[in-house]
Amino acid sequence: MLWSSKRLRKIFVIGIIAVILSSIVTNTYWSKSSKSSFWHVASSITLTNWDDHSSNTSVLIWPAPRNLSQGSILMTLSRQFSISFSSAARENLEVLQAGIDRYTSLILRQRKLKTPAKIDPAKFVLDELCIDLKSFNQSLHLGVDESYRLQIPDPLNSKAALLQARTVYGALRGLETFSQICSYDVLAREILVQDCPWDILDEPRFSYRGLLIDTARHYLPLKTIENVIDSMAYAKLNVLHWHVVDEESFPLEIPSFPELWKGSFSITQRYNLDDAKAIVEYARLRGVHVMPEIDVPGHARSWGVGYPELWPSESCTTPLDISQEFTFEVIDGIFSDLSKVFPFELLHIGGDEVDTSCWQIARPTNNWLVEHNFTAAEAYEFFVLQVQKLAMKHGYVPVNWQEPFEKFGQSLSRKTIVHNWWGPQIAPDVVESGLKCIVSEQSSWYLDHIEIPWEKFYSKEPFDNITSEIEQELIIGGEVCMWERLWSPSKVTSLGPENAAPRLEFFRSLLNERGIAASPLHPQQTRDSLQPPDLRDSSSTMVNLSMYTDQR
């Protein structure tokens, strides 16, 4: 009989196996359809040692991932190792391709890998890292999905690692994590991936993770700014707050009002718009936003070098002259020019430390106050609100330092994001009022306070004194020098500086190897005390890539 019972049983068994395999593939190989499927796949991942208060120094990834599991198998990268992504996505994905090129170079280090010998048994070898994207949209905006899942090896291909991400920016964050897992064996001349299999599911805790540079008080060459952006990408920071003008200088070209940059330190210490565009593009390719700051009405003495009529008087040069419509025409022109260069939706318009006495002393501005029946404080409010309107006219969400909130918070646009720089109670008050807030509390996160130890930086919690989950949602992030707390989950950072120290020392050395001059955690440390945290056995020949550097 053609269809014997034996054959039918065989077909049935094969069918059952096919169904099981299909189910495994469907649930393991990240579905490109629904958002929930990605999280469902990862729901079984357990966080390694973060749920208790024991110090886990075996995971040196910085910042610490949200969820991970790891094993104890050693793998190596083959001589033909490469990073690839789906051929269907190859058109115009310059952000991802640029990231692949950068990280391929970082991982391989241009070191000469040893010609593999015949070893019995064969080693566990990775030939490639495959990137699987859900979306090919390269739009960079606040809140863009930066999540990723990294599996080493791919459950369906033991010769490859798998990086899944919903966006190219999530893929960039996953590439950084993969690069930190790689180690270099000096004697064997092999790049190692220890503690496999890895399964990492990660996403940032906050959408805004910023660092401020001040080129108004200290001009920075373009290469220096690029190095800052590189270091931000390595730390998974994503907003460069460019405090570009201030009292001391106005170094940025504004075509609408070309005399403004006469207020620069010198003709060589300027940025034309092509420079600014290059910085924005350099940052975009690394998943970093650039938020310019035009601080008004105070901190603006340099504006009057090119346009003296912006000063209340020659002897009283700040804040900007509120009595002239020309002042607001200049600001409008600046915002218009900025909108052609800086696509990030946030624009910082300052508003801090405004001494209004000049308006009362200078005759034109004092006459204006009398004519409009304004006190100096009311004029300050009027000025800030007018500037907010101009910023929103050009499509920006206004960011103000905290003083306008403290003095007339109810009058501010409800779109306003308040930037806290002084006092621990400001952020709780801001979110209680329903406005969004960026935390940069000076006593914890100001870089110029060199007397503050890194442990205090690390221990600052953005949700201090904020218990309502609704209000916590209004803290969009923080800024200056807290590199992990803004990404890693609170159950990691709450373990304290002692738990973070090995990761931070690892990351500091990694920055050094990548050409970023990062200082020791404790400047008093001697060379002898700076032992790499992964050298648990002094006889070991395995040195993490980030540690293979002369620490002077």
C-alpha positions as CSV (number, residue, x, y, z in Angstrom):
1,M,0.0,0.0,0.0
2,L,1.5,3.4,-1.1
3,W,0.5,5.3,2.0
4,S,1.4,2.8,4.7
5,S,0.7,3.5,8.3
6,K,4.4,3.6,8.9
7,R,4.9,6.3,6.3
8,L,1.9,8.3,7.6
9,R,3.4,8.2,11.1
10,K,6.7,9.4,9.7
11,I,5.0,12.3,7.8
12,F,3.1,13.2,11.0
13,V,6.3,13.3,13.1
14,I,8.0,15.4,10.4
15,G,5.0,17.8,10.4
16,I,5.0,18.2,14.2
17,I,8.8,18.9,14.1
18,A,8.2,21.5,11.3
19,V,5.5,23.2,13.4
20,I,7.8,23.3,16.4
21,L,10.7,24.7,14.4
22,S,8.5,27.2,12.8
23,S,7.2,28.4,16.2
24,I,10.8,28.7,17.5
25,V,11.9,30.7,14.5
26,T,8.8,32.9,14.7
27,N,9.4,33.7,18.3
28,T,13.1,33.8,18.4
29,Y,13.9,35.6,15.2
30,W,12.5,39.1,15.9
31,S,9.2,39.6,14.2
32,K,9.2,42.8,12.0
33,S,5.5,43.3,12.5
34,S,4.4,44.2,16.0
35,K,6.1,46.2,18.7
36,S,4.9,43.9,21.4
37,S,6.5,40.8,19.8
38,F,10.0,42.1,20.4
39,W,9.3,42.6,24.1
40,H,7.5,39.2,24.3
41,V,10.6,37.4,23.0
42,A,12.7,39.1,25.6
43,S,10.4,38.6,28.6
44,S,12.3,35.6,29.8
45,I,15.7,37.4,30.0
46,T,16.8,37.9,33.5
47,L,18.9,40.7,34.8
48,T,22.3,39.5,36.0
49,N,22.7,40.3,39.7
50,W,21.1,43.8,39.5
51,D,18.1,42.8,41.6
52,D,20.1,42.3,44.7
53,H,22.6,44.5,46.4
54,S,25.6,42.3,45.8
55,S,28.4,43.9,43.7
56,N,28.6,42.4,40.3
57,T,31.9,43.3,38.7
58,S,31.8,40.7,36.0
59,V,29.7,42.9,33.7
60,L,31.9,45.8,32.6
61,I,29.5,47.3,30.0
62,W,29.0,51.1,30.4
63,P,26.3,52.1,30.8
64,A,24.9,49.0,32.4
65,P,22.3,47.4,30.2
66,R,18.7,47.1,31.4
67,N,18.5,43.3,31.1
68,L,21.0,40.7,30.3
69,S,22.0,37.1,30.7
70,Q,25.5,35.7,30.1
71,G,27.2,32.3,30.1
72,S,30.8,31.1,30.5
73,I,31.9,30.1,27.0
74,L,34.8,31.8,25.2
75,M,34.4,32.7,21.6
76,T,36.8,34.5,19.1
77,L,36.3,36.6,16.1
78,S,37.5,35.0,12.9
79,R,39.9,36.8,10.6
80,Q,37.1,37.5,8.1
81,F,34.8,38.9,10.8
82,S,32.4,41.6,9.4
83,I,29.3,43.5,10.4
84,S,26.4,43.4,8.0
85,F,22.8,44.2,7.7
86,S,19.9,43.1,5.5
87,S,20.5,43.7,1.8
88,A,16.9,44.9,1.5
89,A,17.8,47.9,3.7
90,R,21.0,49.0,1.9
91,E,19.6,52.0,0.1
92,N,20.6,55.3,1.8
93,L,21.2,54.0,5.3
94,E,24.2,56.2,5.7
95,V,23.8,56.4,9.5
96,L,24.0,52.7,9.9
97,Q,26.7,52.2,7.4
98,A,28.9,54.9,8.9
99,G,28.3,53.2,12.3
100,I,29.4,49.9,11.0
101,D,32.5,51.3,9.5
102,R,33.4,53.1,12.8
103,Y,32.8,50.1,15.0
104,T,34.5,47.6,12.6
105,S,37.6,49.8,13.0
106,L,37.2,50.1,16.8
107,I,36.8,46.4,17.3
108,L,39.6,45.2,15.0
109,R,42.0,48.0,15.9
110,Q,43.9,47.3,12.8
111,R,45.8,44.7,14.7
112,K,47.2,41.8,12.7
113,L,45.2,38.7,13.7
114,K,47.0,35.4,13.9
115,T,46.5,33.0,11.1
116,P,44.2,30.3,12.7
117,A,45.9,27.0,13.4
118,K,44.2,23.7,13.3
119,I,42.9,23.2,16.8
120,D,41.2,20.1,18.1
121,P,38.5,20.6,19.2
122,A,37.6,23.5,17.0
123,K,37.1,26.9,18.7
124,F,33.7,28.7,18.9
125,V,34.2,31.3,16.2
126,L,32.1,34.3,15.2
127,D,32.3,35.2,11.5
128,E,29.9,38.1,11.6
129,L,27.5,40.4,13.5
130,C,24.2,40.6,11.6
131,I,22.0,43.6,12.1
132,D,18.2,43.2,11.8
133,L,16.3,46.5,11.6
134,K,12.5,46.9,12.0
135,S,12.5,50.4,10.5
136,F,14.7,52.0,7.9
137,N,13.6,55.5,8.9
138,Q,16.7,57.6,9.9
139,S,14.7,60.5,11.4
140,L,16.4,61.7,14.6
141,H,14.1,63.3,17.1
142,L,13.8,63.5,20.9
143,G,12.4,60.1,22.1
144,V,13.6,58.2,19.0
145,D,13.6,54.5,19.8
146,E,17.1,53.5,21.0
147,S,16.3,50.0,22.2
148,Y,18.1,47.0,20.9
149,R,18.6,43.3,21.5
150,L,22.0,41.7,21.2
151,Q,22.5,37.9,21.1
152,I,26.0,36.3,21.0
153,P,25.7,33.9,19.2
154,D,22.5,34.1,17.2
155,P,20.3,31.3,18.5
156,L,19.8,30.2,14.8
157,N,23.4,30.6,13.7
158,S,26.3,29.7,16.0
159,K,28.8,31.4,13.7
160,A,27.2,34.8,14.0
161,A,26.0,37.3,16.5
162,L,22.5,39.0,16.1
163,L,21.7,42.6,16.8
164,Q,18.1,43.6,16.5
165,A,16.8,47.2,16.7
166,R,13.7,49.1,15.8
167,T,15.8,52.0,14.4
168,V,19.3,52.7,13.2
169,Y,20.0,54.6,16.4
170,G,19.1,51.6,18.5
171,A,21.5,49.6,16.3
172,L,24.3,52.2,17.0
173,R,23.8,51.7,20.8
174,G,23.9,47.9,20.3
175,L,27.2,48.2,18.3
176,E,28.7,50.2,21.1
177,T,27.8,47.4,23.6
178,F,29.2,44.7,21.3
179,S,32.5,46.6,21.0
180,Q,32.8,46.7,24.8
181,I,32.3,43.0,25.1
182,C,35.2,42.3,22.7
183,S,38.6,41.7,24.3
184,Y,42.1,41.4,22.8
185,D,44.4,38.5,23.7
186,V,47.9,40.0,23.3
187,L,49.9,36.8,22.9
188,A,47.5,34.9,20.8
189,R,46.6,38.0,18.8
190,E,42.9,37.1,18.9
191,I,39.9,39.1,19.6
192,L,37.8,37.4,22.3
193,V,34.2,37.5,23.2
194,Q,34.0,36.1,26.8
195,D,31.1,34.9,28.8
196,C,28.9,33.7,25.9
197,P,26.1,33.2,25.3
198,W,25.1,36.8,25.8
199,D,21.5,37.9,25.6
200,I,21.1,41.7,26.2
201,L,17.9,43.6,26.0
202,D,18.5,47.3,26.5
203,E,17.0,50.8,26.2
204,P,17.6,54.1,27.9
205,R,15.9,55.2,31.1
206,F,15.6,58.8,29.9
207,S,15.2,60.2,26.3
208,Y,17.4,63.3,27.1
209,R,21.0,62.5,28.1
210,G,23.0,65.7,27.6
211,L,26.4,67.3,27.9
212,L,27.0,71.1,27.7
213,I,29.9,72.7,26.0
214,D,30.5,76.5,26.3
215,T,32.3,77.9,23.2
216,A,31.4,81.5,24.2
217,R,33.8,81.6,27.0
218,H,36.4,79.2,25.6
219,Y,36.6,78.7,21.9
220,L,36.8,75.0,20.9
221,P,38.2,73.9,17.5
222,L,35.9,71.7,15.4
223,K,38.1,68.7,16.0
224,T,37.7,69.1,19.8
225,I,33.9,69.3,19.4
226,E,34.0,66.1,17.3
227,N,36.0,64.4,20.0
228,V,33.3,65.4,22.5
229,I,30.6,64.0,20.3
230,D,32.5,60.7,19.9
231,S,32.8,60.4,23.7
232,M,29.1,61.1,24.1
233,A,28.3,58.3,21.6
234,Y,30.6,55.9,23.5
235,A,28.7,56.7,26.7
236,K,25.3,56.6,25.0
237,L,24.6,60.3,25.6
238,N,22.5,61.8,23.0
239,V,22.2,65.7,23.3
240,L,25.0,68.1,22.8
241,H,23.9,71.4,24.4
242,W,25.9,73.9,22.5
243,H,26.1,77.1,24.6
244,V,27.5,79.0,21.6
245,V,27.2,82.7,22.6
246,D,27.4,84.6,25.8
247,E,28.7,87.8,27.4
248,E,32.2,87.1,26.3
249,S,31.9,86.3,22.7
250,F,29.5,85.8,19.8
251,P,31.4,83.3,17.5
252,L,28.6,82.1,15.3
253,E,27.8,83.4,11.8
254,I,24.3,84.8,11.5
255,P,23.7,85.7,7.8
256,S,20.6,87.7,8.6
257,F,22.7,90.0,10.8
258,P,26.3,89.5,9.7
259,E,27.8,92.0,12.1
260,L,26.9,89.9,15.1
261,W,30.0,87.7,15.0
262,K,32.2,90.8,15.3
263,G,31.7,90.0,18.9
264,S,33.9,86.9,18.6
265,F,37.3,86.7,20.4
266,S,39.0,87.0,17.0
267,I,38.4,86.5,13.3
268,T,39.9,83.0,13.6
269,Q,37.8,82.0,16.6
270,R,34.5,81.8,14.7
271,Y,32.1,79.2,13.4
272,N,30.5,79.8,10.0
273,L,27.2,78.0,9.2
274,D,29.1,75.3,7.2
275,D,31.0,74.6,10.4
276,A,27.7,74.3,12.3
277,K,26.2,72.1,9.7
278,A,29.2,69.8,9.8
279,I,28.9,69.5,13.6
280,V,25.2,68.7,13.3
281,E,25.9,66.0,10.7
282,Y,28.8,64.6,12.6
283,A,26.6,64.3,15.6
284,R,23.6,62.8,13.6
285,L,25.7,60.0,12.3
286,R,26.3,59.1,16.0
287,G,22.8,59.4,17.1
288,V,23.5,62.7,18.9
289,H,21.2,65.8,18.8
290,V,22.7,69.3,18.8
291,M,20.7,71.9,20.8
292,P,22.0,75.4,20.4
293,E,21.6,78.0,23.1
294,I,21.0,81.7,22.5
295,D,20.8,83.1,26.0
296,V,18.7,86.3,26.3
297,P,18.0,88.9,27.5
298,G,21.1,88.7,29.8
299,H,24.4,87.1,29.0
300,A,24.4,89.1,25.7
301,R,26.9,91.9,26.0
302,S,28.9,90.5,23.0
303,W,25.9,91.2,20.6
304,G,26.5,95.0,20.9
305,V,30.0,94.8,19.5
306,G,28.5,94.5,16.0
307,Y,25.3,96.2,16.7
308,P,25.7,98.8,19.6
309,E,22.1,99.8,19.3
310,L,21.3,96.5,21.1
311,W,22.8,97.9,24.3
312,P,20.6,100.0,26.5
313,S,23.5,102.5,26.5
314,E,27.3,102.5,25.9
315,S,27.9,102.4,29.6
316,C,25.1,99.9,30.4
317,T,25.4,97.0,28.0
318,T,23.2,94.2,29.3
319,P,20.5,93.0,29.2
320,L,19.5,93.6,25.6
321,D,17.6,96.8,24.9
322,I,13.9,96.0,25.4
323,S,12.7,99.4,24.1
324,Q,13.6,98.7,20.4
325,E,11.7,96.5,18.0
326,F,15.1,96.0,16.3
327,T,16.2,93.8,19.3
328,F,13.4,91.3,18.6
329,E,14.0,91.5,14.8
330,V,17.6,90.4,15.5
331,I,16.4,87.5,17.7
332,D,13.9,86.5,15.1
333,G,16.6,86.5,12.4
334,I,18.9,84.4,14.5
335,F,16.2,81.8,15.1
336,S,15.3,81.8,11.4
337,D,18.9,81.1,10.5
338,L,19.3,78.5,13.2
339,S,16.2,76.6,12.0
340,K,18.0,76.0,8.7
341,V,21.0,74.4,10.4
342,F,19.8,72.8,13.7
343,P,16.9,70.4,13.1
344,F,16.6,69.3,16.7
345,E,13.2,70.4,18.0
346,L,14.5,72.0,21.2
347,L,16.0,75.4,21.3
348,H,17.6,76.8,24.5
349,I,16.8,80.5,25.0
350,G,18.3,81.0,28.4
351,G,16.6,83.6,30.4
352,D,18.8,83.3,33.5
353,E,20.7,85.7,35.7
354,V,19.0,88.8,34.3
355,D,20.0,92.0,36.1
356,T,17.4,94.6,35.0
357,S,19.0,97.6,36.6
358,C,20.3,98.8,33.2
359,W,16.7,99.1,31.9
360,Q,16.0,101.5,34.8
361,I,19.2,103.5,34.4
362,A,19.4,104.0,30.7
363,R,17.0,106.7,29.5
364,P,15.5,104.9,26.4
365,T,14.7,101.7,28.3
366,N,13.5,103.6,31.4
367,N,11.2,105.7,29.2
368,W,9.8,102.5,27.6
369,L,9.1,101.1,31.1
370,V,7.2,104.2,32.0
371,E,5.3,104.3,28.7
372,H,4.2,100.7,29.1
373,N,3.6,101.0,32.8
374,F,6.0,98.1,33.4
375,T,8.1,97.4,36.4
376,A,11.6,96.0,35.5
377,A,10.4,92.6,36.6
378,E,7.3,92.7,34.4
379,A,9.5,93.8,31.5
380,Y,11.7,90.8,32.1
381,E,8.7,88.6,31.9
382,F,7.5,90.3,28.7
383,F,10.9,89.8,27.0
384,V,11.1,86.1,27.8
385,L,7.6,85.5,26.6
386,Q,8.2,87.3,23.4
387,V,11.3,85.3,22.7
388,Q,9.4,82.1,23.4
389,K,6.8,83.1,20.8
390,L,9.6,83.7,18.3
391,A,11.2,80.3,19.0
392,M,7.8,78.5,18.5
393,K,7.2,80.5,15.4
394,H,10.2,78.8,13.9
395,G,9.1,75.4,15.0
396,Y,11.1,75.1,18.2
397,V,10.1,73.9,21.7
398,P,11.6,76.6,24.0
399,V,14.0,75.5,26.8
400,N,14.6,78.1,29.6
401,W,16.8,78.0,32.6
402,Q,14.9,77.9,35.8
403,E,14.7,81.6,36.7
404,P,11.7,82.4,34.4
405,F,9.9,79.5,36.0
406,E,10.7,80.8,39.5
407,K,9.6,84.3,38.7
408,F,6.6,83.9,36.4
409,G,6.1,80.2,35.8
410,Q,2.4,80.4,35.3
411,S,2.9,82.7,32.3
412,L,5.3,80.5,30.4
413,S,4.1,78.5,27.4
414,R,2.9,75.1,28.5
415,K,5.4,73.7,26.0
416,T,8.3,75.1,28.0
417,I,11.0,72.8,29.2
418,V,12.6,74.1,32.4
419,H,16.3,73.5,32.8
420,N,17.1,73.2,36.5
421,W,20.7,74.3,37.4
422,W,20.4,75.4,41.0
423,G,18.6,73.9,44.0
424,P,17.2,70.4,44.5
425,Q,13.6,71.5,44.9
426,I,13.2,73.2,41.5
427,A,12.7,70.0,39.5
428,P,9.9,68.7,41.8
429,D,8.2,72.1,41.7
430,V,8.5,72.2,37.9
431,V,6.9,68.8,37.3
432,E,4.2,69.5,39.9
433,S,3.2,72.5,37.8
434,G,2.9,70.2,34.8
435,L,5.9,71.4,32.9
436,K,8.7,69.2,31.7
437,C,12.2,69.5,33.2
438,I,15.9,68.8,32.5
439,V,18.0,68.2,35.6
440,S,21.5,69.7,35.8
441,E,21.6,70.5,39.6
442,Q,24.8,72.4,40.0
443,S,26.0,70.9,43.3
444,S,26.1,67.5,41.7
445,W,26.4,67.8,37.9
446,Y,28.5,70.9,37.1
447,L,31.8,70.0,35.5
448,D,33.5,73.2,36.6
449,H,33.1,72.1,40.3
450,I,36.2,70.0,40.2
451,E,36.1,69.5,43.9
452,I,33.1,67.2,43.6
453,P,34.1,63.5,43.5
454,W,32.7,61.3,40.8
455,E,30.8,59.3,43.5
456,K,28.6,62.4,44.1
457,F,28.0,62.8,40.4
458,Y,27.0,59.2,40.2
459,S,24.7,59.2,43.3
460,K,22.5,62.1,42.0
461,E,19.0,60.7,41.3
462,P,16.9,62.7,38.8
463,F,13.7,61.7,40.6
464,D,14.8,63.0,44.0
465,N,11.8,64.3,45.9
466,I,9.5,63.2,43.0
467,T,7.3,60.2,43.9
468,S,4.3,60.6,41.5
469,E,4.7,58.4,38.4
470,I,2.9,61.1,36.3
471,E,5.3,63.7,37.5
472,Q,8.3,61.5,37.0
473,E,7.3,61.2,33.3
474,L,7.9,65.0,33.0
475,I,11.6,64.6,33.9
476,I,12.9,64.1,30.3
477,G,16.4,63.6,31.5
478,G,19.5,65.3,32.7
479,E,22.6,67.0,31.5
480,V,26.3,67.5,32.1
481,C,28.4,64.6,33.5
482,M,26.3,61.7,34.7
483,W,27.0,59.2,32.1
484,E,25.3,56.1,33.3
485,R,22.4,57.1,35.5
486,L,20.5,58.6,32.6
487,W,20.6,55.3,30.6
488,S,20.7,52.4,33.1
489,P,17.7,51.4,35.2
490,S,17.4,52.7,38.7
491,K,17.8,49.2,40.2
492,V,21.3,49.3,38.8
493,T,22.3,52.8,39.7
494,S,20.8,52.5,43.2
495,L,23.5,49.9,44.0
496,G,25.8,52.9,44.4
497,P,29.2,54.1,43.3
498,E,31.0,51.0,44.7
499,N,29.1,48.8,42.2
500,A,29.7,51.2,39.3
501,A,33.5,51.8,40.0
502,P,34.7,48.8,37.9
503,R,32.5,49.7,35.0
504,L,33.5,53.4,35.2
505,E,37.2,52.5,35.3
506,F,36.7,50.2,32.4
507,F,35.0,52.9,30.5
508,R,37.6,55.6,31.3
509,S,40.3,53.4,29.9
510,L,38.2,52.6,26.9
511,L,37.9,56.3,26.2
512,N,41.7,56.6,26.5
513,E,42.3,53.9,24.0
514,R,39.8,55.5,21.6
515,G,41.7,58.8,21.7
516,I,39.6,60.6,24.4
517,A,41.7,62.0,27.2
518,A,39.6,60.9,30.2
519,S,41.1,61.5,33.7
520,P,41.4,58.8,36.4
521,L,38.5,58.4,38.7
522,H,40.7,59.6,41.6
523,P,43.5,61.9,40.5
524,Q,45.6,60.9,43.5
525,Q,45.8,57.4,42.2
526,T,49.3,56.2,41.1
527,R,50.1,54.3,38.0
528,D,50.6,51.1,40.1
529,S,47.1,51.3,41.5
530,L,45.4,51.5,38.1
531,Q,45.0,47.8,37.5
532,P,42.5,46.8,34.8
533,P,39.4,45.5,36.5
534,D,39.2,42.4,34.3
535,L,42.7,41.2,35.1
536,R,41.7,38.9,37.9
537,D,44.8,36.7,37.4
538,S,48.2,38.4,37.0
539,S,49.4,35.6,34.8
540,S,46.5,36.0,32.4
541,T,47.4,37.2,28.9
542,M,43.9,38.4,28.2
543,V,43.6,42.2,28.2
544,N,40.4,44.0,27.4
545,L,40.7,46.3,24.4
546,S,39.9,49.3,26.5
547,M,42.8,48.5,28.9
548,Y,45.5,48.0,26.3
549,T,46.9,51.5,26.7
550,D,49.7,53.3,28.4
551,Q,48.0,55.0,31.4
552,R,50.1,58.1,32.0
